[in-house]
Amino acid sequence: MPRPPLPLGTFGKITVYRQGAKKYRARCRYRDFDGKIYPVERYGVTGPEAERRLRQALRDWATPSGGAEVTSNTRFKDAAALWLKEVEHDAEREARSWGTVDTYRSRLEGIVIPAVGELRMFEVKTPILDKLCKRVRDESSASSAKTVRSILSGVCGLAVRHGALDTNPVREVGPLESKKARNQPAKSRALTGDQVLDLLAKLDADEQARRDDLPDLVRLFLATGERTGEALGAHWPDFDDAGKTLTMQGNVIRARGKGKILNRGKTENAQRPIPLADWCCAMLIERRAAVTNLAGPIFPSTTGTIREASNVRNRAWKPFAERAGYGWVTFRTFRKTVATLLDDAGLTARQIADILGHARPSMTQDVYMGRRTVSRIGAEALEKAVNGTAE
């Protein structure tokens, strides 16, 4: 009966030979992931040194061309680079967001690679990854820890697909929710109807805010509940004055190596028509009459390009908010305000989710059930609030 072959990625018995007064040779056979047997040998001035060098060489063994890209001896950082290329390819075909790519790259470079980048894949074990994720949770946040876990799972999943690992060690990493997140629900603050009217009046009276084009931008936020990037990414062809709608095409993000791009969103509902109140339509019609580039962004920069969201938030909005006594208000506050006003007006969670572009109105509702209907109830509710009829 023939001797069974060595398992892939393993070596046979190590034999040490003395070849001189201070020269020893350690030798064995190694079966690589291409199925071939390779003789491997190393030398040392003593037998143990020769064997130690041989074992180190076996750990550092590189698969000849034609073998798997990731083997059990591949360093984690090299497997991570291959995985990130796959993620970038997904973004190229719009299966992922470029913002997600940048987030993963940032966490890889800043957290994951310094912690486990030099490990060989056969050394990547659940206890090591569990400890890393929980350290990130305790030192940063549960959200960051979950992102790190997603990265680790992605890289190890790639290794499983290449045959370098039998199972994904991230699967048994423990829960990462923080105690605060479990026991203390996040506080959500929205503007009241009176605060909306007061804030708009202060915007209109503030000369710097007018120069920064904030009054109309904030009105659009209050009419639509858009995200900052969505509002800045809106172009004139997206506005239908006859149908009184503004179609969201995605949000503007800055991706490394690509500059500002329009991200189409992760869900089908990210691209959606939003019904507009009459006052918002009138505001947009007036703005459109004053521009020459009817294919450009509705809220352009001084050079006519898409504005940088971080600049609008930090250089325009924050200084005004402090001057006006609304330092606690961010652009996200307007989104919460719209959701609150619509809820008070009696809209269902599904209708509100459609307007805001959420993937799900709740964890228990079917995400695809009756989702593409455009309701004007929300526009009418926002009409009352912003025109001064709020109680």
Secondary structure, DSSP 8 states (H G I E B T S, - for coil): -------TTEE---EEEEEETTEEEEEEEEE-TTS-EEEEEEEESSHHHHHHHHHHHHHT----TTS-SS-TTSBHHHHHHHHHHHHHHHHHTTSS-HHHHHHHHHHIIIIIHHHHTTSBGGG--HHHHHHHHHHHHHHT-HHHHHHHHHHHHHHHHHHHHTTS-SS-GGGG------HHHHHS--------HHHHHHHHHHHHH-HHHHHTTHHHHHHHHHHH---HHHHHH-BGGGEETTTTEEEE--EEEEETTTEEEEE--SSGGGSEEEE--HHHHHHHHHHHHT-S-TTSBSSB-TTSSB--HHHIIIIIIHHHHHHHT-TT--HHHHHHHHHHHHHHTT--HHHHHHHHT-S-SSTTS-TTTT-----SHHHHHHHHHHTT---
